[in-house]
Amino acid sequence: MPALKPKPTRTASLFLASSQQRLAKENLPRIVECLQQLSEDEIWWRPNWASNSAGNLVLHLCGNVRQWIIAGLGEAEDRRERDREFAECGPIPRRELVTQLRRTIRDACRVVARLSDESLARKYEIQGYRVTGLDAALHVVEHFSYHTGQIIYITKLKRSRDLRLTKLPKVNPVQKTQRPTGNVGVAPARNT
């Protein structure tokens, strides 16, 4: 097990909490919602043989998170068979995919929650790459988000509608009597 003490700095704690939030509270529920909206056959649908199904992407995310976080940072045994993640044609039942993904994220969040500054700065050998613990955690969050978007796209293709997965915070309009603050004359950022 990597060095887990002393307690991480405030910045490291914020990064680790944000990583867990992105994985467990934002992306995981979106993937589960997509899988619930797809039929068992649609989970394994590929637009062509150069592309992956939602089922393949779930298996791939489980393999990646286990290899990089659970095995890489948590020093568990790395049993990943990456080529099998993409070769699978299903049907692995939806319930089994969801259970496997939830368990993987739960285990990864437990590892992330115990990381220290030292373990974030330490060099690891993961999937043939020499990376810091910080690099590994950042890679997993970015990679998970990327494939979450692909699963959402597949679901939108099959459902032909907005899935309403994005919920923007409500913004109170500035009253006409209030004077603007901040960068006057700078156009507000557009929502994309």
NORGI-V132493 format. One record per backbone hydrogen bond with DSSP energy under -1.0 kcal/mol. NH is the residue of the N-H (numbers start at 1). CO is the residue of the C=O. If there is no record, write none. Layout:
NH:CO  NH:CO
This chain:
13:9  14:10  15:11  16:12  17:13  18:14  19:15  20:16  21:17  22:18  23:19  24:20  25:21  26:21  27:22  28:23  30:26  31:27  32:28  33:29  34:30  35:31  36:32  37:33  38:34  43:39  44:41  45:42  51:48  55:43  57:53  58:54  59:55  60:56  61:57  62:58  63:59  64:60  65:61  66:62  67:63  68:64  69:65  70:65  71:66  72:67  74:69  75:71  76:70  84:81  87:83  88:84  97:93  98:94  99:95  100:96  101:97  102:98  103:99  104:100  105:101  106:102  107:103  108:104  109:105  110:106  111:107  112:108  113:109  114:111  115:112  120:116  121:117  122:118  124:131  126:129  129:126  131:124  133:122  134:120  136:132  137:133  138:134  139:135  140:136  141:137  142:138  143:139  144:140  145:141  146:142  147:143  148:144  149:145  150:146  151:147  152:148  153:149  154:150  155:151  156:152  157:153  158:154  159:155  160:156  178:175  184:182  186:183
